[in-house]
Amino acid sequence: MVETWDTMRAQHEAQSKIANALRSLDTSQCPKETSEHHHDRTFQLLVVVQGWQSQFCNLIDNQKAYIKALNNWLKLNLIPIESSLKEKVSSPPRVQNPPIQQLLTAWHDFLDKLPDEVARTAINNFASLIHTILQNQEEEMKLKERCEETRKELSQKTRKFEEWYRKYTQQSMANELDPDFTEDKSHSDAITERQFAVDAVIKAPGRGGGGLSETVPSGEGEVFGKS
């Protein structure tokens, strides 16, 4: 049992050193966006902390139950057993007070005074915080995925618009050289409709976190000034 407690003390000291080192950890250079690797490590940390919480509670509860069982066992074994009725009458029962009884009593008192609820609450709060971070990371990654899909759709629509607009411009220049050509208003409406289709992708709510109007690359946003 002494070796077990020595091992536990060494482990706790190592954990304390790690915790103190984390307090001075510089996170200014850490990535701002959540990656798959980061998300996986956060999930692993949550599993470890939840296991830590469970094992700590089991340790304290089992220690208290163990000492209580030993005390009960000792009380049963300290009941004086008289060898005969004559001995019972002639002499009072001898009070037995073995050294282990003092040890168990002190052990029981220390466990009762141990502020384990503070540690339980702190570990539980830590696990809850990591769980909240994990949920936020999952939401961030979903938004990032939708944003990338919207960017691809925007790039595709922009490319198609530019190709169509270039052909339309070439055709318009050729028509201007034709004296018999009369301008059709539907052509101008077609430009507006196609521009609106691209603009709808950029400003669509709920796609990529509320629209891409502030994150559109310059090469894709220039099509709106061509009408």
N, C-alpha and C positions, 0 to 999 in steps of 0.2 A: 504493500500500500504506500510505503514511503517513496519507493521508486516511481509509482504512478503519479503521486503529487509533485515530485521533482520534475517529471516530464511535463506535466501540465503547467507548472510554473515557468519552465523554459519556453514552452510554446506561447504562453501569455506575454512574456517579455519580448519575444520575437514579434508578436502581433503589435505590441505597443510601439516598438521601434519603427515598424512599417507605417503605422498610423501617423506617427510624428513626422516621418519623412514625407508623407502625402500632404501634410499641411503646408509645406513649403514648395510644393510642386508647381512649376511654371506652366500654365495652360494657355499662355498668350499665343503660342505658335501652333496650337492644336487646330485641326480642320474645323471650319465653321459648319460645314454640311455633314450630315450623317451618312456614313457609308455602310455597306453590308457587313464589313469587318467590324466596324464600330458597334453596330446593332447586335451582332452575335456576341461580342464581348460584354455588352451591357446585359444581355440575357443570361450569360454565364455567371456574371456577378450577382444577378438577382437570385439565381438558383443556389449559389454558394451562401448568400446572406440568409435566405430562407432556411437552408439546412443548418446554418449557424444558430439561428433563432430556435429551431426545433431541438437541436442537440443541447443548447444551453438550458432550455426549459426542462428537458429530460434529466440533465445532470443535476440541477437543483432539486427537482421533485424526487428523483430517485435517491439522492443523498439524504434528504429529510426522511423519506420512507425507510431507508436503510438504518439510520440511527434510531428511529422510532421502534423498528422491529428488534434491534439489538437491546434497547432499553426494556422492552416488554419481555424479551427472552431472559434478560438478566434478573428482572424482578421475579420471574417464575423460579429461577434457579437459586435465588437467595432466600427462599422460604425455608426456615429451619425444619428439619425432619428429626423428631425425637425418636430415640431408639427404643424407649420403653415408657410405660405410663409413670413409673417411679421417677424417671429422669425429668419427665414433664412436670411433675408436682414439686420435686425437690429443688429444681433450678430453673430460672427464667431463660427463655430462648436467647441464644447468643446473637448479637447484632453483627451481621457480616457486611463488611465494607471493602470489597476488593478494589485494587487500583484501577481496573478497567471501568468501574462505575464512575469514578471521578472524570476519567477521560470522556466517557459517553455523555455525561452531564454537561461538561464544558463544550463538547462538540455540538451538542443539541442547542445550547444557548447561543453559540456563535452563529449557527445556521439560522436561528430565529431572528437574530439581529442583522443578518446579512441584507443589504439593500438590493436584493435581486430584482425587485419590481422596477427599479430605475433602469437597470440594464435591459430587462425585458422590453420596456417601453422604448428605449433608445434603439434597440436592434429592430423592433417592429416598425418604428418610424422610418428608419433607414431603408428597410425593405419596401415600405410603401412609397418612399420617394423614388427609389430605383424603378419601381413598377410604373409610376407616373411618367418618368423619363422614357421608359421603354415604349409606352403608349404614344407619347409625343413623337418619338423617333419613327414609329410605324406610320403615323399620320403624315409626317414630313416626307417619308419615302414614297407614300402613295401620291402625295401632291407633286412630288418631283417627277414621278413616272407619268402622271397625267400632263404635267407641263412639257415633258419631252415629246409626248405624243402630239400635243397641240403645236409645238414648234415644227415638228415634221409636217403636220398638215398645213401649217402656215407657209412653210418653205415650198411645199408642192403647189399650193394655190398661187403663191406669188410668182413662181417660175412659169406656170401656165398662163397667168395674166400677162406677164412680160412678153412671152412668146406671141400671145394673141395680139397684144398692143403693138408690138413691132410690125407684125403683118398688117394690122389695121392702119398704122401710120404710113407704111409703104403704099398700101392701096389708096389711102387718102391723097397722098402726093401725086399718084398717077391720075386720080380722078380730077384733081385740080387742073391738070394739063388738058383735060377734055372739056371743050367749050360747051358740049351738050349735056354735061353732067349737072344734076341738081342735087343739092345736099338733102339727105334724108335724116330727119330728127331721130329716127329709131337708132341710128348709129351712135349718136351721143348718149342716148338712153342705155345702150348696150355697155358703154364704157362705165357709166355710173353703176349699173347692176353688177358688173364684174368687180369693180372696186369695192362695192358694198360687201360682196361675198368674202373678200380678203379681210376687210375691216371687221366683219362679224367674227372671224376667227380670233382676231387680236383682242377684241373687247368682250368676248363671250364670258359671262360670269360662271364661276364654278369649274373652270377649266384651267388648270395650272395655277390655282390660287387666286382667282378673281380677274383673269385677263392678262394679256401679254403686252399691253400698250406701253408699259414702261421698260420692257426688256427686249423689244424688237430690234434685231441688228439693223444697222443703218442701210445696208444693201437691200433689205426687205421692206423698209418703210418708205423708200423713195418713190415707189410706184404711185403714191397718193397725190403726187404733185404733177402728174402727167396729163391730167384731163384739161 
